[in-house]
């Protein structure tokens, strides 16, 4: 009954109350988890030394990752990169890696698969800056309690926070509220990341805070739930992983009672955050459902990016 009454509040009031409550809760959980694991909080990480280019490639897990030719990987490797969640299945090691702190109580198969891959890639990722989000109460068994030793290097604990929104208009109002609070301003350190729906939004927020001039989305397909690591010839060990029916529309791309589809969320972030800051946004592959409303990287730009010194 209390939740039902709260949801009937005027959206501007609901937005502020929920955001304040969520922030306090997540900050407390992150602090407890940092103490329990002896890992530093995200705000201890200095972002400016990590930035080596004006362009950043965000590496998602969509099937189109398999279509990127080697020549293009050479260009991507000349610039900053942020991978997230199941990216370590791929041989390319990003400069920054963001992942959710999974718990076994509701994500057993996901947990097992993810733990297997980070255990295998711990040595490769020792120099990669790693950011874990989604802290949970200490009573719950969670990934950060059981990390492989090598994966603890350069690892920081942060958290994410959303806004309440049942429609595009409410989402735009929420983004405007956060923008007025300085959430999207360039900064040398951050404590938390804005996230609404999928993890790509949190990574976009990180890229904005790091003051990149250009963002390229790779593998953000948002169509069916086909992932690059399900390619049987390239990734035989992970090809059988199916955490949701592959023929279904991507979970974050569905319209739910309190969830705007991911495509509209990215467009809202572009309109309310990226465009006013003069930040360009592209997709790497036209198979993304974001195309053509978000353009792919034009050939002259690929050529220019390829001239960046390694």
C-alpha positions as a Markdown table, in Angstrom:
| # | Residue | x | y | z |
|---|---|---|---|---|
| 1 | Unk | 0.0 | 0.0 | 0.0 |
| 2 | Unk | 2.8 | 2.4 | 0.9 |
| 3 | Unk | 4.6 | 1.8 | -2.5 |
| 4 | Unk | 1.3 | 2.3 | -4.3 |
| 5 | Unk | 0.7 | 5.6 | -2.6 |
| 6 | Unk | 4.3 | 6.7 | -3.3 |
| 7 | Unk | 3.9 | 6.0 | -7.0 |
| 8 | Unk | 0.9 | 8.4 | -7.0 |
| 9 | Unk | 3.0 | 11.3 | -6.0 |
| 10 | Unk | 3.6 | 14.1 | -8.6 |
| 11 | Unk | 6.6 | 13.0 | -10.7 |
| 12 | Unk | 8.9 | 16.0 | -9.7 |
| 13 | Unk | 8.5 | 15.0 | -6.0 |
| 14 | Unk | 8.7 | 11.3 | -6.6 |
| 15 | Unk | 11.8 | 11.8 | -8.7 |
| 16 | Unk | 13.7 | 13.7 | -6.0 |
| 17 | Unk | 12.5 | 11.5 | -3.1 |
| 18 | Unk | 13.4 | 8.2 | -4.9 |
| 19 | Unk | 16.7 | 9.5 | -6.1 |
| 20 | Unk | 17.8 | 10.7 | -2.6 |
| 21 | Unk | 16.7 | 7.4 | -1.0 |
| 22 | Unk | 18.4 | 5.3 | -3.6 |
| 23 | Unk | 21.7 | 7.3 | -3.4 |
| 24 | Unk | 21.8 | 7.0 | 0.4 |
| 25 | Unk | 21.2 | 3.3 | 0.3 |
| 26 | Unk | 23.7 | 2.6 | -2.5 |
| 27 | Unk | 26.4 | 4.7 | -0.9 |
| 28 | Unk | 26.0 | 2.8 | 2.4 |
| 29 | Unk | 26.2 | -0.6 | 0.7 |
| 30 | Unk | 29.3 | 0.5 | -1.3 |
| 31 | Unk | 31.0 | 1.7 | 1.9 |
| 32 | Unk | 30.3 | -1.6 | 3.7 |
| 33 | Unk | 31.5 | -3.7 | 0.8 |
| 34 | Unk | 34.7 | -1.7 | 0.5 |
| 35 | Unk | 35.4 | -2.2 | 4.1 |
| 36 | Unk | 34.6 | -5.9 | 3.9 |
| 37 | Unk | 36.8 | -6.5 | 0.8 |
| 38 | Unk | 39.6 | -4.0 | 1.5 |
| 39 | Unk | 39.0 | -2.5 | -1.9 |
| 40 | Unk | 39.0 | 1.2 | -2.6 |
| 41 | Unk | 35.9 | 3.2 | -3.5 |
| 42 | Unk | 35.5 | 4.6 | -7.0 |
| 43 | Unk | 36.1 | 8.2 | -5.9 |
| 44 | Unk | 39.7 | 7.3 | -5.1 |
| 45 | Unk | 40.3 | 6.8 | -8.8 |
| 46 | Unk | 41.8 | 9.7 | -10.8 |
| 47 | Unk | 40.2 | 9.7 | -14.2 |
| 48 | Unk | 42.3 | 12.3 | -16.1 |
| 49 | Unk | 45.5 | 10.1 | -16.2 |
| 50 | Unk | 43.4 | 7.4 | -17.8 |
| 51 | Unk | 42.3 | 9.5 | -20.8 |
| 52 | Unk | 44.7 | 9.4 | -23.7 |
| 53 | Unk | 42.5 | 10.3 | -26.6 |
| 54 | Unk | 39.4 | 12.4 | -27.4 |
| 55 | Unk | 37.6 | 9.4 | -28.8 |
| 56 | Unk | 36.4 | 6.5 | -26.7 |
| 57 | Unk | 35.0 | 3.2 | -28.0 |
| 58 | Unk | 32.4 | 1.5 | -25.7 |
| 59 | Unk | 32.5 | -2.2 | -26.2 |
| 60 | Unk | 29.2 | -4.1 | -25.7 |
| 61 | Unk | 28.4 | -7.7 | -26.2 |
| 62 | Unk | 26.1 | -7.7 | -29.2 |
| 63 | Unk | 26.6 | -10.1 | -32.1 |
| 64 | Unk | 27.9 | -7.4 | -34.4 |
| 65 | Unk | 31.2 | -7.4 | -32.5 |
| 66 | Unk | 32.0 | -10.5 | -34.6 |
| 67 | Unk | 31.7 | -8.4 | -37.8 |
| 68 | Unk | 34.5 | -5.9 | -36.9 |
| 69 | Unk | 37.4 | -6.5 | -39.2 |
| 70 | Unk | 41.0 | -6.7 | -38.0 |
| 71 | Unk | 41.9 | -3.4 | -39.7 |
| 72 | Unk | 39.2 | -1.6 | -37.7 |
| 73 | Unk | 40.4 | -3.3 | -34.5 |
| 74 | Unk | 43.7 | -1.7 | -35.2 |
| 75 | Unk | 42.0 | 1.7 | -35.2 |
| 76 | Unk | 40.0 | 1.0 | -32.1 |
| 77 | Unk | 43.2 | -0.1 | -30.3 |
| 78 | Unk | 44.8 | 3.4 | -30.9 |
| 79 | Unk | 42.1 | 5.0 | -28.8 |
| 80 | Unk | 40.6 | 4.7 | -25.3 |
| 81 | Unk | 38.2 | 1.8 | -24.8 |
| 82 | Unk | 35.7 | 0.8 | -22.1 |
| 83 | Unk | 34.3 | -2.7 | -22.0 |
| 84 | Unk | 31.6 | -3.9 | -19.7 |
| 85 | Unk | 30.1 | -7.1 | -18.2 |
| 86 | Unk | 30.9 | -10.1 | -20.4 |
| 87 | Unk | 33.5 | -8.3 | -22.5 |
| 88 | Unk | 36.4 | -10.4 | -21.1 |
| 89 | Unk | 35.3 | -13.3 | -23.3 |
| 90 | Unk | 36.8 | -11.3 | -26.2 |
| 91 | Unk | 40.6 | -11.3 | -26.7 |
| 92 | Unk | 40.8 | -7.5 | -26.9 |
| 93 | Unk | 41.7 | -6.1 | -23.5 |
| 94 | Unk | 40.1 | -2.6 | -22.9 |
| 95 | Unk | 41.7 | 0.3 | -21.0 |
| 96 | Unk | 38.7 | 0.3 | -18.6 |
| 97 | Unk | 36.4 | -2.5 | -17.6 |
| 98 | Unk | 33.0 | -1.9 | -15.9 |
| 99 | Unk | 31.0 | -4.9 | -14.5 |
| 100 | Unk | 28.1 | -5.6 | -12.2 |
| 101 | Unk | 28.8 | -7.3 | -8.8 |
| 102 | Unk | 26.6 | -10.4 | -9.3 |
| 103 | Unk | 25.0 | -12.3 | -6.5 |
| 104 | Unk | 24.3 | -16.0 | -6.6 |
| 105 | Unk | 20.8 | -15.9 | -4.9 |
| 106 | Unk | 19.1 | -14.9 | -8.2 |
| 107 | Unk | 21.8 | -15.1 | -10.8 |
| 108 | Unk | 23.4 | -18.5 | -10.4 |
| 109 | Unk | 24.0 | -19.4 | -14.0 |
| 110 | Unk | 25.1 | -15.9 | -14.9 |
| 111 | Unk | 27.4 | -15.8 | -11.8 |
| 112 | Unk | 29.0 | -19.1 | -12.7 |
| 113 | Unk | 29.7 | -18.1 | -16.3 |
| 114 | Unk | 31.1 | -14.7 | -15.4 |
| 115 | Unk | 33.3 | -16.0 | -12.6 |
| 116 | Unk | 34.7 | -18.6 | -14.9 |
| 117 | Unk | 35.7 | -16.0 | -17.5 |
| 118 | Unk | 37.3 | -13.5 | -15.1 |
| 119 | Unk | 39.2 | -16.3 | -13.4 |
| 120 | Unk | 40.6 | -17.2 | -16.8 |
| 121 | Unk | 41.4 | -13.6 | -17.8 |
| 122 | Unk | 42.6 | -12.2 | -14.4 |
| 123 | Unk | 46.3 | -12.0 | -15.5 |
| 124 | Unk | 45.4 | -10.3 | -18.8 |
| 125 | Unk | 43.3 | -7.7 | -16.9 |
| 126 | Unk | 45.8 | -6.9 | -14.1 |
| 127 | Unk | 46.7 | -3.5 | -15.7 |
| 128 | Unk | 43.1 | -2.7 | -16.7 |
| 129 | Unk | 41.3 | -0.3 | -14.5 |
| 130 | Unk | 38.2 | -2.2 | -13.2 |
| 131 | Unk | 35.0 | -0.6 | -11.8 |
| 132 | Unk | 32.5 | -2.8 | -10.0 |
| 133 | Unk | 28.9 | -1.6 | -9.4 |
| 134 | Unk | 25.8 | -2.8 | -7.8 |
| 135 | Unk | 26.9 | -3.5 | -4.2 |
| 136 | Unk | 24.7 | -5.8 | -2.1 |
| 137 | Unk | 24.2 | -6.3 | 1.7 |
| 138 | Unk | 27.0 | -8.2 | 3.3 |
| 139 | Unk | 24.6 | -11.0 | 4.2 |
| 140 | Unk | 24.4 | -11.9 | 0.5 |
| 141 | Unk | 27.0 | -14.0 | -1.3 |
| 142 | Unk | 28.3 | -11.8 | -4.1 |
| 143 | Unk | 31.1 | -11.7 | -6.7 |
| 144 | Unk | 33.3 | -9.2 | -4.9 |
| 145 | Unk | 33.6 | -11.6 | -1.9 |
| 146 | Unk | 35.1 | -14.3 | -4.2 |
| 147 | Unk | 37.1 | -12.5 | -6.8 |
| 148 | Unk | 40.3 | -14.3 | -8.2 |
| 149 | Unk | 43.3 | -12.6 | -6.5 |
| 150 | Unk | 44.7 | -11.3 | -9.8 |
| 151 | Unk | 41.4 | -9.5 | -10.6 |
| 152 | Unk | 41.6 | -7.4 | -7.5 |
| 153 | Unk | 44.4 | -5.3 | -9.0 |
| 154 | Unk | 43.3 | -1.8 | -10.1 |
| 155 | Unk | 39.7 | -2.5 | -9.0 |
| 156 | Unk | 37.4 | 0.1 | -7.5 |
| 157 | Unk | 33.9 | -0.2 | -6.0 |
| 158 | Unk | 31.3 | 2.3 | -7.2 |
| 159 | Unk | 27.5 | 2.2 | -7.5 |
| 160 | Unk | 24.9 | 3.4 | -9.9 |
| 161 | Unk | 21.6 | 5.3 | -9.4 |
| 162 | Unk | 18.6 | 5.7 | -11.7 |
| 163 | Unk | 15.8 | 8.2 | -12.0 |
| 164 | Unk | 12.1 | 7.2 | -11.9 |
| 165 | Unk | 10.4 | 7.4 | -15.3 |
| 166 | Unk | 7.4 | 5.8 | -16.9 |
| 167 | Unk | 7.7 | 7.8 | -20.1 |
| 168 | Unk | 10.1 | 9.6 | -22.3 |
| 169 | Unk | 8.9 | 12.9 | -20.9 |
| 170 | Unk | 9.6 | 11.8 | -17.3 |
| 171 | Unk | 13.0 | 10.4 | -18.3 |
| 172 | Unk | 13.9 | 13.7 | -19.9 |
| 173 | Unk | 12.8 | 15.5 | -16.8 |
| 174 | Unk | 14.9 | 13.2 | -14.7 |
| 175 | Unk | 18.0 | 13.8 | -16.9 |
| 176 | Unk | 17.4 | 17.5 | -16.7 |
| 177 | Unk | 17.3 | 17.3 | -12.9 |
| 178 | Unk | 20.5 | 15.3 | -12.8 |
| 179 | Unk | 22.1 | 17.7 | -15.2 |
| 180 | Unk | 21.2 | 20.7 | -13.0 |
| 181 | Unk | 22.9 | 18.8 | -10.1 |
| 182 | Unk | 26.2 | 18.5 | -12.0 |
| 183 | Unk | 25.9 | 14.7 | -12.6 |
| 184 | Unk | 27.1 | 15.1 | -16.2 |
| 185 | Unk | 29.9 | 17.6 | -15.8 |
| 186 | Unk | 33.5 | 16.6 | -16.5 |
| 187 | Unk | 35.3 | 15.6 | -13.4 |
| 188 | Unk | 38.6 | 14.1 | -12.2 |
| 189 | Unk | 36.8 | 11.7 | -9.9 |
| 190 | Unk | 33.3 | 10.3 | -9.4 |
| 191 | Unk | 31.6 | 8.4 | -6.7 |
| 192 | Unk | 28.7 | 6.9 | -8.7 |
| 193 | Unk | 27.3 | 6.7 | -12.3 |
| 194 | Unk | 23.9 | 7.4 | -13.7 |
| 195 | Unk | 22.2 | 4.2 | -14.9 |
| 196 | Unk | 18.7 | 3.6 | -16.3 |
| 197 | Unk | 18.1 | 0.1 | -17.6 |
| 198 | Unk | 21.2 | -1.4 | -19.2 |
| 199 | Unk | 24.8 | -1.0 | -18.2 |
| 200 | Unk | 25.6 | 0.9 | -21.4 |
| 201 | Unk | 24.0 | 4.0 | -19.8 |
| 202 | Unk | 26.4 | 3.9 | -16.9 |
| 203 | Unk | 29.3 | 3.5 | -19.2 |
| 204 | Unk | 28.1 | 6.5 | -21.3 |
| 205 | Unk | 27.9 | 8.5 | -18.1 |
| 206 | Unk | 31.5 | 7.6 | -17.3 |
| 207 | Unk | 32.6 | 8.7 | -20.8 |
| 208 | Unk | 30.8 | 12.0 | -20.3 |
| 209 | Unk | 32.5 | 12.6 | -17.0 |
| 210 | Unk | 35.9 | 11.8 | -18.6 |
| 211 | Unk | 35.2 | 14.6 | -21.1 |
| 212 | Unk | 35.5 | 12.6 | -24.3 |
| 213 | Unk | 34.6 | 14.6 | -27.5 |
| 214 | Unk | 33.5 | 11.5 | -29.4 |
| 215 | Unk | 31.9 | 8.2 | -28.4 |
| 216 | Unk | 31.5 | 5.2 | -30.6 |
| 217 | Unk | 29.1 | 2.4 | -29.5 |
| 218 | Unk | 30.4 | -1.1 | -30.5 |
| 219 | Unk | 28.2 | -4.1 | -30.1 |
| 220 | Unk | 25.2 | -2.1 | -28.7 |
| 221 | Unk | 22.8 | -3.9 | -31.0 |
| 222 | Unk | 19.6 | -3.9 | -28.9 |
| 223 | Unk | 17.7 | -6.2 | -31.2 |
| 224 | Unk | 17.5 | -9.9 | -30.4 |
| 225 | Unk | 19.5 | -11.4 | -27.5 |
| 226 | Unk | 22.3 | -12.7 | -29.6 |
| 227 | Unk | 25.8 | -12.1 | -28.1 |
| 228 | Unk | 29.2 | -12.2 | -29.8 |
| 229 | Unk | 30.4 | -14.9 | -27.4 |
| 230 | Unk | 27.7 | -17.3 | -28.7 |
| 231 | Unk | 29.6 | -17.7 | -32.0 |
| 232 | Unk | 30.3 | -21.4 | -31.9 |
| 233 | Unk | 33.5 | -21.4 | -34.0 |
| 234 | Unk | 35.2 | -18.4 | -32.3 |
| 235 | Unk | 34.0 | -19.0 | -28.7 |
| 236 | Unk | 33.3 | -22.8 | -28.2 |
| 237 | Unk | 33.6 | -22.5 | -24.5 |
| 238 | Unk | 30.8 | -19.8 | -24.2 |
| 239 | Unk | 28.7 | -20.6 | -27.2 |
| 240 | Unk | 26.2 | -22.5 | -25.1 |
| 241 | Unk | 25.6 | -19.6 | -22.7 |
| 242 | Unk | 22.0 | -18.5 | -23.0 |
| 243 | Unk | 20.8 | -16.5 | -20.1 |
| 244 | Unk | 17.6 | -15.4 | -22.0 |
| 245 | Unk | 15.9 | -16.8 | -25.1 |
| 246 | Unk | 18.0 | -15.6 | -28.1 |
| 247 | Unk | 15.0 | -14.9 | -30.3 |
| 248 | Unk | 13.4 | -12.5 | -27.7 |
| 249 | Unk | 13.7 | -8.8 | -28.0 |
| 250 | Unk | 16.6 | -7.6 | -25.7 |
| 251 | Unk | 15.3 | -7.1 | -22.2 |
| 252 | Unk | 16.4 | -3.5 | -21.9 |
| 253 | Unk | 14.8 | -2.7 | -25.3 |
| 254 | Unk | 11.3 | -3.6 | -24.1 |
| 255 | Unk | 8.8 | -1.1 | -22.8 |
| 256 | Unk | 7.8 | -2.0 | -19.2 |
| 257 | Unk | 5.5 | -0.1 | -16.8 |
| 258 | Unk | 8.5 | 1.7 | -15.1 |
| 259 | Unk | 11.1 | 1.3 | -17.9 |
| 260 | Unk | 11.6 | 3.2 | -21.1 |
| 261 | Unk | 13.2 | 1.1 | -23.9 |
| 262 | Unk | 17.0 | 1.4 | -24.2 |
| 263 | Unk | 16.9 | 3.0 | -27.6 |
| 264 | Unk | 14.8 | 5.9 | -26.3 |
| 265 | Unk | 17.0 | 6.2 | -23.2 |
| 266 | Unk | 20.2 | 6.6 | -25.4 |
| 267 | Unk | 18.4 | 9.2 | -27.5 |
| 268 | Unk | 17.3 | 11.1 | -24.4 |
| 269 | Unk | 20.9 | 11.1 | -23.1 |
| 270 | Unk | 22.1 | 12.3 | -26.5 |
| 271 | Unk | 19.5 | 15.1 | -26.6 |
| 272 | Unk | 19.8 | 16.1 | -22.9 |
| 273 | Unk | 23.5 | 15.6 | -22.2 |
| 274 | Unk | 25.7 | 14.9 | -25.3 |
| 275 | Unk | 24.4 | 17.4 | -27.7 |
| 276 | Unk | 24.5 | 20.4 | -25.3 |
| 277 | Unk | 28.1 | 19.4 | -24.5 |
| 278 | Unk | 29.1 | 19.1 | -28.1 |
| 279 | Unk | 29.9 | 15.3 | -27.7 |
| 280 | Unk | 29.5 | 13.3 | -30.9 |
| 281 | Unk | 27.8 | 9.9 | -30.7 |
| 282 | Unk | 28.2 | 7.1 | -33.3 |
| 283 | Unk | 27.5 | 3.4 | -33.8 |
| 284 | Unk | 30.2 | 1.2 | -35.2 |
| 285 | Unk | 27.8 | -1.1 | -37.1 |
| 286 | Unk | 24.6 | -0.3 | -39.0 |
| 287 | Unk | 23.0 | -3.5 | -37.6 |
| 288 | Unk | 22.4 | -1.6 | -34.3 |
| 289 | Unk | 18.7 | -0.7 | -33.9 |
| 290 | Unk | 20.0 | 2.8 | -33.0 |
| 291 | Unk | 20.9 | 3.3 | -36.7 |
| 292 | Unk | 20.0 | 5.4 | -38.6 |
| 293 | Unk | 18.8 | 7.9 | -36.0 |
| 294 | Unk | 22.4 | 7.6 | -34.6 |
| 295 | Unk | 24.8 | 7.6 | -37.5 |
| 296 | Unk | 27.6 | 5.1 | -38.1 |
| 297 | Unk | 31.2 | 6.3 | -38.2 |
| 298 | Unk | 31.8 | 7.8 | -41.7 |
| 299 | Unk | 34.8 | 6.6 | -43.7 |
| 300 | Unk | 36.7 | 9.9 | -43.5 |
| 301 | Unk | 36.5 | 9.7 | -39.7 |
| 302 | Unk | 37.7 | 6.1 | -39.6 |
| 303 | Unk | 40.7 | 7.3 | -41.7 |
| 304 | Unk | 41.4 | 10.2 | -39.3 |
| 305 | Unk | 41.1 | 8.0 | -36.2 |
| 306 | Unk | 43.5 | 5.5 | -37.8 |
| 307 | Unk | 46.2 | 8.1 | -37.9 |
| 308 | Unk | 46.2 | 8.5 | -34.2 |
| 309 | Unk | 49.7 | 7.4 | -32.8 |
| 310 | Unk | 49.5 | 4.2 | -30.7 |
